[in-house]
Amino acid sequence: MRHLLLIAILCVGIPMGAGAQTFTQRLQKPVAGQGTVTIHQSDSIDQLVNSAPLAGKTNAAPVPTVPAAGTAQAAPPTPGATTTESVDTTTVKKNYKVTGYRVQAFAGGNSRAVRQKAESTRNAIKQQFPNVPVYVHFYSPRWICRVGNYRTYEEAHQMLVSLQNMGFSQCSIVKGKIIVNY
C-alpha cells in the first residue's frame, strides 16, 4: 500500500515539476490585459536569480528599485492597455560612503537669507558643472554648500581652482565622508 501511494505521488509530482518556470520566465509571461516585461541580464545574474536555493540558506529580501532623481514615473496602466517595460540589471551600482574630500564653496549663518545664498551658490555651480554633485546642508549653526565626491586631494584641488575662477574666493577643501559608486 505504501509503494502504491509513493508511486501515485511521484506520478503527480513529476509532471508538475516539468512545467515549472524560472522567476524571469514568469515575469516575462504574457498575461491578457497587462503589460509585458523584458529583462536584459548577464548569465551569472540569471543563474543567481533562477537557481534553486541552497539547503540551509535563506534568500535575502528583494531590493526595491527606486527611480533616479529627475526621471518621470509612468502612470498606472489603463484597463485593456498594454505596456512594455525593459529592465537592465547589468548596470546596477551601489553607493558606498568612504573617506574622501569635498570643496566647501559657501558657509554662512542660520538665517533664511543665508539659506537662499547657499542654494543660489549651488545653482550657479550646477550651471557650470552639471555632472558634479553639489550638497547644501545645515550643520548647526550654519548653512554649508559643498561640491563633489573626490577620492584624492588632487582631484578636489582641481575643483577648488575652478570654483575660485568662478568668483568663489572663500572656497576650501574639507575631508569627510563621500559617496562613491561601485
N, C-alpha and C positions, 0 to 999 in steps of 0.2 A: 504494500500500500504506500509506503514511504517513497519507493522508487517511482511509482506512478505519479505521485504528487510532485516529486522533483522533476520528472520529465515534462509534466504539464507546465510547471513554472518556467523551465528553460525554453519550451516551445513558444510561450507567450513573450518572454523577455528578449529573446534573440531578435525577432522581427522588430520590436520596439526600438532596440539599440541600433539596428541597421538604418532606421530613418532619422536618427539623431543628427542635429545640425550643430555647427560651431556657433559661437556667440556672434561673430561677424556675419555669418550666413543668415542668422535670424534677423539681424538688424537690416540687412540688405534685401530681405524677402519682400516682394511687392504685396501690399495689402490694399484692397479696394477702398477708395475714398481717403487714402492717406498719401503722404508724400513718400519719396524714395530717399535712401541714404546711400552714398557712395563713400567707401573708405579706402584711402591710399596709405599703405604702411609697409614697412620692410618685413621680410620673412621672420626675422628674430622677434619682432613685436607680435606678429601673427602667432608664432609658436607660443610666446609667453601668454597671450590673451586666450588662445583657444585650447591650450593643453589642459589635461586633467590635473586637478590639484594633487600635490604630493601627499602621501599618508602622513598624518600628524601635523601638517601645515595648514594654516588658515589663510584665506585670501584677505588682502587689505581692502579697506573700503574704497570704492571708486572715487577718483579725484574729480570734483566738478569742474567744468570748463567755464571760464569767465571771459567774456568778450573784451578785447583790448580797448583801452580808452579811446574815444573818438570814433568808434565803429558803430554803425547803426544796427539795431537788433531787428530781426524780422518780425512782422506782425503775425499773430496766430492765424493759421490757415482757415479759410472759409470752408464750410462743408461742401464736399464734392470737388474741391480744388486739389491739384497735385503739385507738390513742390519737390525740388531736388536739393539735397544738402551734401556738400563734399567736406569730408574731414581728413586733414592731412596730419598724421601722427609722427611723421619723420622729422619735423622741426620743433618738437616740444623742448622748451628750455626751462630751466628752473632758476629762480633768483636766490642768491646767497648773500649774506652780509659778511663782509670781511673788513679788515682794517685797511684804510687807504686814505686818499686825500680829496678834498673839495676846495674850490676857490670861493671865499666869502666876499661877495660883491657889495653887500649892504648890511649894516647893523644899526638899529635905532632904538627908540624907547618903546612904550607900550600904548601909545595913543592911536586913535583911528587914522589920523593923518600919516603917522609913521607906517602903519599897515598898508595904506594906499601907496606910499612911496616904495615900500618893499615889493608890492605887486606890480607897480609900474616899472621897477627895475627888472623884475622877472620878464615882463612883456617885451621890454627893449632888448634883453639878451636873447629871448626866444626868436625875435625877428631876425637877429643877426646870425644866431646859431640854432636853427630849428631842430636839429637832431641831438642836441645836448640836453640832458635833463637839468631842470632848474627847480630848486626846492625853496619854498617860502614857509618858514616855521616860526612859531612863537616859543622861544626858550626864555622862560621867565627870568628877568623882567623886560625882554626886548624882542623885537621882530628881526629876523635874520633871513637873508636871501643868499643861498649857496648854489654853486654851479658844478655839475659834473660828478662823475664817479671815476676817479683816477687811481690806478694801482701804484704808480710811481710818482715821486715828487717832480720829476722832469716833465711828465705829461701835464700835471697841474700847473707847473710854471709856464708852459706854453699858453694855457688858457688865461693865466694871470696877466701875461703881457698883452694878449688880445683884448682883455677887458680894460686894461689901463689905456690902451689905444682908443677904446670907445669913449673914454672920459670918466671911468670909474677909478678915481685915483686912490681911494681908500681900500682897495682890494687886498686880501691876504690869503695865504694858503693855510688851511686848517686840517689837522689829522683827526680821523674818526672812522666810524663805520660807514661803509659804502655798499651799494647794491651792485652785484655783478651777475651776469647770465652765463650759465654753462650749458 
